[in-house]
Amino acid sequence: MRPATLLSVVLVMLLAAAPAVSRDLDQDEVLRLRREGLIQPLESLLQRAMQRHPGARLLEAELEEDDGLYVYEIELVTADGIARELEFNARDGRLLKDEQD
């Protein structure tokens, strides 16, 4: 196999194996998305997260964009001291993940 062809094959394999990249949005982007009605208010999704885990404390909440999908990532500590990570689709509020962190 020619060196240029081998290099191309290796690059394609590396790109295919690379994890999806997500980015955190800054507050100006989040405010714009809320004003435009493109995402749900964080408060309503936090309330749903707390209903799923009564007595939990909020550790962190952030909005990320992952392959064009806006996702709220919420980290909690339950009343039992267990760290949990929840993800909600920021557009429609659908729960995507609720797992022990």
N, C-alpha and C positions, 0 to 999 in steps of 0.2 A: 504494500500500500504506500502511496506517495506521502511524504511528510505533510504536505498541505491538506490532503484528504484526511489523514489521521488526526491532525489538529482540529479540523472541522468536526469530525465525529466526536472527539473528546469534548469540545465546546458545547455541542448540542446535548450530549449526555449530562454535562454539568448544569446547563440551564434547565433541563427537564427535572433534575433532581433538586434544584434550588427550592427552598420553602417559599410560600407566598409571603409577600411583604405587606405588612400593614403599617399605616402611619397614624399617629395621634393628630387630631385636629386642634388648632388653637382656638381660643375663645371667640375671636372675631368670625372664624368660619362657622363655629357652632351657632352663634347668634344669628348669622345670616341664614343658615339652614332652618332654624326655628322660625324666623320671620317669614320665610318663604313657604313654611308649612311642609318642609321636606322630611322633618324628623319629629318624633314624639318628644314631649317635655321629659327631661330627666326625672323630675319629681314624681311623675306618675309611674315610671318604671321602678324607681327606688321604692315606692310604696308597695308595688307588687312583689319586689324582692323581699321586703321585710315581712309581708304577709306569708310568704313561703317559709320564712325562717323567723318566727316570732322571738323577740328578745335579742336579735342579732344587732351587732354594731357595724357601722359602715367603716371600712378601711380606705377604700379608694373607688372612684368612679371616673371613667374616661370614655370619650367617644373616639372610635377608630374607624378608618376607612380601609376596608380589606377587599380588594378586587371590585371596587365600585359599590360595595355594600357597606352601609353605615351601621356600626355595631357599638352599643353601649356595653362596656365591660365593667361589671360591678363586683368588688371583692368585699366580703363580709366575714366577721367572726361570729359564729353562732353562740347562743347562750351556753352551750357545752364546750366552748373554746375551740371549735373546729373552723378552720379557714375554708371558705367556699368561694368559688368564682362562678358568676352568672353572666351570661351574654344574652342580650336582647337585640333583635332587629330594630334599629332606631326608626325606621320608616313605619312599620306596622305594629311594633310592640311585641312581636312573637318571641317567645322564649326559645333561644337556640341552644343554650347549655346551662346546666346547673350541676356542678361537680365539686368534689372536695379538692381543695388546692394544695 
